[in-house]
């Protein structure tokens, strides 16, 4: 009898210990301590893989200070490799207070007038123009330029940055400004790829190459505001890329979306109607951080956007690159970018201009694009 009681107590003791262990393991704090205990036995990985896990990344300017102007004659330069040796993966993105454009300029000594750059030691395989629609977002612009210039240099691109600034106070029209940017950039150079880039999105991984694919590319697949996930399949907003041929096949972008919303979805539909697909980088690579801000005054939500989207299949050939109307008011070649200020009118069209000024606005010779045009050479927006 005593032996049976002893065995019973022993079994109850074992069961009690098991219950206590299970209770401890269920506590979050204990789980963390156990996890930490096992981690200390793992090999520490300080390479790109570790950066990908925590996405802290490295400084976007790392190693770029080693680049310098080459003494080799341009015709003797070798081609850059298909994969740049400067690309390293995740980048650290913060928004320090007090940043100025003068500081950005000093950080990018190889960028020349108009925001142009070419690799100093090799001939780039890619020529990319970055088009940024803009109005009253100078605070965001300086952060984008701070990150975008070294980001593109790491990829060994021959590139130029164009700011397309909407003059006046009428409702903002992002898509029409991108149409303007395409035409004006192509008048200056035969770019083989054009990136259309929101001013408040900062790329977080330099493996997200700013080159074009066989089909239109949607680069901003994973934004922090969407939890680094694609919000829906046909989303084409934020940052996208097209070759000139792809752009013309879909008749560019719509001109009639005044205010916020709708134009991204219209563009996605145009890609399909043009017989093309949408390509994207992986979620780990196509990451972007958005600079937080409130909805801009003059860029209120477009209440007609859903009705307009329902008609895209019938309107895309009549509304787009083939019908865009605008006036170039000034063209400035600044140290970090080319600033083109334009009058894109209103929903009722452009304001009337004197015949001489109209000719100057629409027939700017390509050779004149090398010099800055003062405002008084073109009719200002009244």
RODO-2510 file (C-alpha; in nm, 4 decimals, decimal comma):
residues 382
     n   res          X          Y          Z
     1     x     0,0000     0,0000     0,0000
     2     x     0,2783     0,2487     0,0863
     3     x     0,4453     0,1641    -0,2469
     4     x     0,1275     0,2479    -0,4360
     5     x     0,0928     0,5808    -0,2538
     6     x     0,4580     0,6658    -0,3297
     7     x     0,4098     0,5957    -0,6988
     8     x     0,0956     0,8061    -0,7016
     9     x     0,2729     1,1020    -0,5368
    10     x     0,5600     1,0687    -0,7867
    11     x     0,3206     1,0781    -1,0827
    12     x     0,1379     1,3807    -0,9402
    13     x     0,4705     1,5583    -0,8888
    14     x     0,5726     1,4985    -1,2515
    15     x     0,2314     1,6206    -1,3715
    16     x     0,2638     1,9328    -1,1546
    17     x     0,6078     2,0136    -1,2938
    18     x     0,4745     1,9763    -1,6494
    19     x     0,1850     2,2110    -1,5753
    20     x     0,4212     2,4708    -1,4279
    21     x     0,6530     2,4507    -1,7319
    22     x     0,3592     2,4885    -1,9709
    23     x     0,2322     2,7893    -1,7758
    24     x     0,5748     2,9545    -1,7840
    25     x     0,6155     2,8954    -2,1566
    26     x     0,2793     3,0564    -2,2233
    27     x     0,3935     3,3805    -2,0661
    28     x     0,5157     3,6278    -2,3263
    29     x     0,8075     3,7486    -2,1165
    30     x     0,9335     3,3966    -2,0592
    31     x     0,9031     3,3168    -2,4296
    32     x     1,1202     3,6158    -2,5116
    33     x     1,3855     3,5042    -2,2632
    34     x     1,3836     3,1518    -2,4067
    35     x     1,4103     3,2907    -2,7602
    36     x     1,7011     3,5118    -2,6578
    37     x     1,8693     3,2123    -2,4911
    38     x     1,8638     3,0154    -2,8151
    39     x     1,9700     3,3143    -3,0289
    40     x     2,2993     3,3561    -2,8468
    41     x     2,4043     3,0154    -2,9789
    42     x     2,3357     3,1116    -3,3398
    43     x     2,5999     3,2525    -3,5676
    44     x     2,5659     3,6302    -3,5895
    45     x     2,4961     3,7406    -3,9471
    46     x     2,6094     4,0973    -4,0128
    47     x     2,5681     4,0888    -4,3905
    48     x     2,2866     4,1902    -4,6221
    49     x     2,0639     3,9108    -4,4909
    50     x     2,0615     4,0574    -4,1417
    51     x     1,9823     4,3988    -4,2814
    52     x     1,6934     4,2547    -4,4755
    53     x     1,5452     4,1124    -4,1552
    54     x     1,5391     4,4370    -3,9604
    55     x     1,5431     4,6739    -4,2594
    56     x     1,7659     4,9208    -4,0784
    57     x     1,9965     4,9266    -4,3815
    58     x     2,3109     5,1241    -4,4461
    59     x     2,3898     5,4841    -4,5322
    60     x     2,2899     5,5635    -4,8908
    61     x     2,6141     5,7622    -4,9325
    62     x     2,8413     5,4771    -4,8167
    63     x     3,1486     5,4402    -5,0448
    64     x     3,0279     5,7048    -5,2930
    65     x     3,2922     5,9478    -5,1657
    66     x     3,5511     5,7167    -5,3245
    67     x     3,4218     5,8068    -5,6710
    68     x     3,6002     6,0847    -5,8554
    69     x     3,6077     6,2292    -6,2034
    70     x     3,8016     6,0055    -6,4382
    71     x     4,0889     6,1285    -6,6532
    72     x     4,0105     5,8620    -6,9135
    73     x     3,8745     5,9940    -7,2412
    74     x     3,5029     5,9303    -7,2797
    75     x     3,5383     5,7212    -7,5958
    76     x     3,7875     5,4941    -7,4156
    77     x     3,5692     5,4188    -7,1147
    78     x     3,4494     5,0602    -7,0639
    79     x     3,0807     4,9871    -7,0233
    80     x     2,9511     4,9612    -6,6686
    81     x     2,8745     4,6048    -6,5526
    82     x     2,5159     4,4803    -6,5738
    83     x     2,5040     4,4669    -6,1956
    84     x     2,6613     4,7631    -6,0198
    85     x     2,9184     4,6704    -5,7517
    86     x     2,7888     4,9649    -5,5453
    87     x     2,4431     4,8109    -5,4936
    88     x     2,4098     4,6580    -5,1481
    89     x     2,0422     4,6208    -5,0567
    90     x     1,8423     4,7889    -4,7773
    91     x     1,9079     5,1558    -4,7014
    92     x     1,8564     5,3534    -4,3831
    93     x     1,5961     5,6292    -4,4351
    94     x     1,5454     5,9052    -4,1786
    95     x     1,4323     6,2668    -4,2076
    96     x     1,6744     6,4866    -4,0120
    97     x     1,5653     6,8385    -3,9269
    98     x     1,7516     7,1317    -4,0741
    99     x     1,8422     6,9671    -4,4057
   100     x     1,9078     7,2193    -4,6850
   101     x     1,9494     7,1885    -5,0605
   102     x     2,3000     7,3343    -5,0215
   103     x     2,3914     7,0373    -4,8019
   104     x     2,2465     6,7959    -5,0591
   105     x     2,4507     6,9673    -5,3293
   106     x     2,7736     6,9296    -5,1302
   107     x     2,6993     6,5598    -5,0765
   108     x     2,6710     6,5076    -5,4542
   109     x     2,9765     6,6738    -5,6134
   110     x     2,9534     6,4753    -5,9386
   111     x     2,5973     6,5897    -6,0166
   112     x     2,6134     6,8668    -6,2753
   113     x     2,3838     7,1530    -6,3718
   114     x     2,0253     7,0478    -6,4310
   115     x     2,0498     6,7429    -6,2028
   116     x     2,2452     6,5338    -6,4537
   117     x     2,4866     6,2559    -6,3667
   118     x     2,6901     5,9941    -6,5456
   119     x     2,9233     5,7384    -6,3840
   120     x     3,2785     5,8780    -6,3737
   121     x     3,4625     5,5533    -6,4536
   122     x     3,2407     5,3673    -6,7000
   123     x     2,9810     5,4203    -6,9713
   124     x     2,6345     5,3476    -6,8351
   125     x     2,4138     5,0935    -7,0082
   126     x     2,1007     5,2838    -6,9059
   127     x     1,9735     5,6395    -6,9548
   128     x     1,6914     5,7238    -6,7138
   129     x     1,4900     6,0414    -6,6683
   130     x     1,3052     6,0879    -6,3386
   131     x     0,9869     6,2982    -6,3702
   132     x     0,8489     6,4498    -6,0469
   133     x     0,5149     6,6374    -6,0559
   134     x     0,5300     6,9171    -5,8009
   135     x     0,3679     7,2167    -5,6367
   136     x     0,4397     7,3660    -5,2938
   137     x     0,6271     7,0588    -5,1698
   138     x     0,9780     7,2003    -5,1307
   139     x     1,0172     7,0437    -4,7848
   140     x     0,9556     6,6965    -4,9294
   141     x     1,1646     6,7651    -5,2382
   142     x     1,4873     6,8250    -5,0459
   143     x     1,4548     6,4868    -4,8701
   144     x     1,3794     6,3080    -5,1973
   145     x     1,6822     6,4658    -5,3652
   146     x     1,9002     6,3815    -5,0644
   147     x     1,8235     6,0111    -5,1102
   148     x     1,7465     5,9823    -5,4814
   149     x     2,0760     6,1172    -5,6165
   150     x     2,3041     5,8699    -5,4337
   151     x     2,0454     5,5931    -5,4859
   152     x     2,0731     5,6369    -5,8644
   153     x     2,4501     5,6781    -5,8523
   154     x     2,4820     5,3435    -5,6734
   155     x     2,3120     5,1844    -5,9748
   156     x     2,5622     5,3456    -6,2165
   157     x     2,2914     5,5133    -6,4233
   158     x     2,3206     5,8015    -6,6636
   159     x     2,0279     6,0049    -6,5317
   160     x     1,8540     6,3399    -6,5107
   161     x     1,5925     6,4691    -6,2642
   162     x     1,3059     6,6882    -6,3840
   163     x     1,0715     6,8771    -6,1512
   164     x     0,7499     6,9683    -6,3337
   165     x     0,6003     7,2524    -6,1334
   166     x     0,2339     7,3468    -6,1785
   167     x     0,1939     7,7249    -6,1762
   168     x    -0,1062     7,9014    -6,0262
   169     x    -0,3535     7,7932    -5,7613
   170     x    -0,5967     7,5847    -5,9616
   171     x    -0,6580     7,2220    -5,8619
   172     x    -0,3499     6,9998    -5,8932
   173     x    -0,3301     6,7602    -6,1883
   174     x    -0,0579     6,5006    -6,1307
   175     x    -0,1122     6,2915    -6,4447
   176     x    -0,1135     6,5895    -6,6796
   177     x     0,2112     6,7143    -6,5272
   178     x     0,3656     6,3727    -6,5969
   179     x     0,2584     6,4039    -6,9613
   180     x     0,4325     6,7410    -6,9714
   181     x     0,7405     6,5889    -6,8116
   182     x     0,7599     6,3123    -7,0699
   183     x     0,7427     6,5534    -7,3620
   184     x     0,9884     6,8056    -7,2195
   185     x     1,2420     6,5446    -7,1072
   186     x     1,2352     6,3696    -7,4461
   187     x     1,2915     6,7019    -7,6210
   188     x     1,6232     6,7337    -7,4400
   189     x     1,7547     6,3775    -7,4720
   190     x     1,6558     6,0376    -7,6089
   191     x     1,6000     5,8742    -7,2705
   192     x     1,5463     5,4971    -7,2879
   193     x     1,3495     5,4894    -6,9606
   194     x     1,1306     5,7391    -6,7759
   195     x     1,0432     5,7064    -6,4075
   196     x     0,7356     5,8926    -6,2846
   197     x     0,7954     5,9601    -5,9169
   198     x     0,5862     6,1073    -5,6352
   199     x     0,7806     6,3657    -5,4362
   200     x     0,7002     6,2116    -5,0973
   201     x     0,8243     5,8543    -5,1587
   202     x     1,1785     5,7504    -5,0639
   203     x     1,3184     5,4182    -5,1961
   204     x     1,4553     5,1905    -4,9222
   205     x     1,6512     4,9334    -5,1243
   206     x     1,9012     5,0095    -5,3998
   207     x     1,8384     4,6721    -5,5664
   208     x     1,5145     4,8314    -5,6882
   209     x     1,6772     4,9325    -6,0152
   210     x     1,5545     5,2451    -6,1918
   211     x     1,5631     5,0858    -6,5342
   212     x     1,2763     4,9771    -6,7574
   213     x     1,1477     4,6252    -6,8205
   214     x     0,9863     4,4563    -7,1201
   215     x     0,6504     4,5756    -6,9812
   216     x     0,5533     4,8845    -6,7770
   217     x     0,7044     4,8619    -6,4290
   218     x     0,5360     4,9487    -6,1014
   219     x     0,8304     5,0061    -5,8662
   220     x     0,6521     5,1171    -5,5451
   221     x     0,4968     4,7799    -5,4664
   222     x     0,5551     4,7980    -5,0884
   223     x     0,4928     5,1338    -4,9171
   224     x     0,5029     5,1732    -4,5423
   225     x     0,1591     5,3392    -4,5420
   226     x     0,0121     5,0140    -4,6813
   227     x     0,2047     4,7940    -4,4373
   228     x     0,4635     4,7179    -4,7076
   229     x     0,2055     4,5268    -4,9111
   230     x     0,0451     4,5863    -5,2504
   231     x    -0,2988     4,7377    -5,1748
   232     x    -0,4655     4,5775    -5,4792
   233     x    -0,3593     4,3980    -5,7957
   234     x    -0,4015     4,6806    -6,0509
   235     x    -0,2465     4,9504    -5,8314
   236     x     0,0038     5,1527    -6,0358
   237     x     0,0678     5,4512    -5,8098
   238     x     0,3622     5,6179    -5,6412
   239     x     0,6562     5,5261    -5,8646
   240     x     0,6280     5,3713    -6,2113
   241     x     0,8506     5,3324    -6,5170
   242     x     0,7888     5,3228    -6,8911
   243     x     0,9972     5,3188    -7,2047
   244     x     0,8995     5,5827    -7,4619
   245     x     0,7400     5,3100    -7,6772
   246     x     0,5346     5,1726    -7,3877
   247     x     0,4243     5,5234    -7,2980
   248     x     0,3039     5,5979    -7,6508
   249     x     0,1271     5,2593    -7,6840
   250     x    -0,1036     5,3569    -7,3968
   251     x    -0,1340     5,7207    -7,5121
   252     x     0,0448     5,8391    -7,2005
   253     x    -0,1595     5,9453    -6,9005
   254     x    -0,5058     6,1036    -6,8680
   255     x    -0,5286     6,4838    -6,8635
   256     x    -0,8702     6,5207    -6,7008
   257     x    -0,8129     6,4023    -6,3414
   258     x    -0,8119     6,7247    -6,1395
   259     x    -0,7531     6,6649    -5,7685
   260     x    -0,6542     6,3593    -5,5696
   261     x    -0,7340     6,0043    -5,6779
   262     x    -0,8296     5,8010    -5,9816
   263     x    -0,5435     5,8687    -6,2209
   264     x    -0,3323     5,5752    -6,0938
   265     x    -0,6129     5,3295    -6,1647
   266     x    -0,6784     5,4900    -6,5031
   267     x    -0,3112     5,4393    -6,5903
   268     x    -0,3254     5,0763    -6,4804
   269     x    -0,6238     5,0211    -6,7103
   270     x    -0,4359     5,1887    -6,9975
   271     x    -0,1477     4,9435    -6,9552
   272     x    -0,3918     4,6569    -7,0113
   273     x    -0,5702     4,8303    -7,2998
   274     x    -0,2322     4,8875    -7,4650
   275     x    -0,1783     4,5106    -7,4682
   276     x     0,0844     4,5141    -7,1932
   277     x     0,1344     4,3663    -6,8472
   278     x     0,2566     4,5207    -6,5202
   279     x     0,5938     4,4056    -6,3865
   280     x     0,7019     4,4581    -6,0262
   281     x     1,0045     4,3940    -5,8039
   282     x     0,9670     4,1675    -5,5018
   283     x     0,8055     4,2972    -5,1822
   284     x     1,1446     4,2920    -5,0083
   285     x     1,3030     4,5101    -5,2774
   286     x     1,0273     4,7498    -5,3870
   287     x     1,0024     4,9166    -5,0456
   288     x     0,9304     5,2890    -5,0011
   289     x     0,8907     5,5155    -4,7017
   290     x     0,6376     5,7965    -4,7355
   291     x     0,7031     6,1396    -4,5855
   292     x     0,3981     6,1975    -4,3683
   293     x     0,1831     6,4969    -4,4599
   294     x    -0,1737     6,6181    -4,4743
   295     x    -0,3743     6,6385    -4,7971
   296     x    -0,2542     6,9440    -4,9887
   297     x    -0,4684     7,2514    -5,0342
   298     x    -0,5651     7,2551    -5,4012
   299     x    -0,5418     6,8763    -5,4235
   300     x    -0,8738     6,7800    -5,2710
   301     x    -1,0304     6,4407    -5,3409
   302     x    -1,1732     6,4204    -5,6925
   303     x    -1,5468     6,3373    -5,6482
   304     x    -1,5821     6,2374    -6,0156
   305     x    -1,2992     5,9835    -6,0217
   306     x    -1,5137     5,6677    -6,0135
   307     x    -1,7425     5,7871    -6,2934
   308     x    -1,4356     5,8774    -6,5000
   309     x    -1,2744     5,5389    -6,4409
   310     x    -1,5859     5,3660    -6,5692
   311     x    -1,5332     5,5439    -6,9042
   312     x    -1,1575     5,4876    -6,9460
   313     x    -1,2038     5,2109    -7,2058
   314     x    -1,3878     5,4592    -7,4272
   315     x    -1,1760     5,7713    -7,3611
   316     x    -0,8115     5,6580    -7,3413
   317     x    -0,7344     5,7079    -7,7097
   318     x    -0,8789     6,0605    -7,7114
   319     x    -0,7424     6,1789    -7,3753
   320     x    -0,3699     6,1501    -7,3145
   321     x    -0,0338     6,2330    -7,4658
   322     x    -0,1923     6,3033    -7,8031
   323     x    -0,4119     6,5829    -7,6623
   324     x    -0,2068     6,7396    -7,3801
   325     x    -0,1980     7,1212    -7,3877
   326     x     0,0274     7,3404    -7,1766
   327     x     0,2635     7,6377    -7,1773
   328     x     0,6196     7,6362    -7,0512
   329     x     0,6607     7,9465    -6,8356
   330     x     1,0226     7,8920    -6,7318
   331     x     1,2984     7,6359    -6,7520
   332     x     1,5728     7,6525    -6,4896
   333     x     1,8843     7,4363    -6,4793
   334     x     1,9566     7,4221    -6,1080
   335     x     2,2440     7,2335    -5,9415
   336     x     2,0306     6,9322    -5,8390
   337     x     1,7477     6,9254    -6,0947
   338     x     1,5869     7,0856    -6,3962
   339     x     1,2830     7,2886    -6,2910
   340     x     1,0143     7,3362    -6,5561
   341     x     0,7255     7,5601    -6,4517
   342     x     0,4148     7,5174    -6,6647
   343     x     0,0654     7,6488    -6,7083
   344     x    -0,1618     7,3478    -6,7590
   345     x    -0,4796     7,5558    -6,7454
   346     x    -0,8037     7,4333    -6,5929
   347     x    -1,0813     7,1939    -6,6859
   348     x    -1,1965     7,4625    -6,9296
   349     x    -0,8625     7,4672    -7,1107
   350     x    -0,5672     7,7040    -7,1353
   351     x    -0,5854     8,0802    -7,1037
   352     x    -0,5509     8,2629    -7,4355
   353     x    -0,2029     8,3900    -7,5216
   354     x    -0,0649     8,6416    -7,7707
   355     x     0,0318     8,4639    -8,0972
   356     x     0,4051     8,5334    -8,0607
   357     x     0,4185     8,3986    -7,7072
   358     x     0,2132     8,0937    -7,8087
   359     x     0,4731     8,0057    -8,0736
   360     x     0,7576     8,0477    -7,8245
   361     x     0,5873     7,8183    -7,5755
   362     x     0,5067     7,5394    -7,8204
   363     x     0,8135     7,5543    -8,0468
   364     x     1,1083     7,5851    -7,8128
   365     x     1,4116     7,4811    -8,0227
   366     x     1,6082     7,1886    -7,8834
   367     x     1,9281     7,3923    -7,8824
   368     x     1,7603     7,6544    -7,6622
   369     x     1,6923     7,3844    -7,4045
   370     x     2,0572     7,4149    -7,3040
   371     x     2,0003     7,7574    -7,1500
   372     x     1,7662     7,8856    -6,8837
   373     x     1,4607     8,0717    -7,0110
   374     x     1,3639     8,3750    -6,8012
   375     x     0,9982     8,4066    -6,7090
   376     x     0,9399     8,7143    -6,9251
   377     x     1,0061     8,5222    -7,2467
   378     x     0,6828     8,3329    -7,2027
   379     x     0,3374     8,4526    -7,1076
   380     x     0,2966     8,4093    -6,7283
   381     x    -0,0155     8,2606    -6,5740
   382     x    -0,2395     8,5477    -6,4733
***
